[in-house]
């Protein structure tokens, strides 16, 4: 009964072709969100690698190094993409993990 109802509903619906315009920054965000578990694992790996954020001169230097290492960790995922926006991805990663990075840096009173 459920199958018949489902197929009859599907037959009555009209399929509409839609085109969605996505900007580069939205594409970067979507790319990261689709691979969020992988990105989060990369964050955790780099966190274990950089145990002491106080060895950096400033928060900006710490943040940039952290994000660069994350992108190195994610390299097997994006190296085949021809027009990969590396700088845009750095910006998106900084936005996504800004709170965690500031907490890690300033909780140690660096």
Secondary structure, 3 states (H helix, E strand, C coil): CHHHHHHHHHHHCCCCCCCCCCCHHHHHHHHHHHCHHHHHHHHHHHHHHCCCHHHCCCHHHHHHHHHHHHHHHCHHHHCCCCCCCHHHHHHHHHHHHHHHHHHHHHCCCC
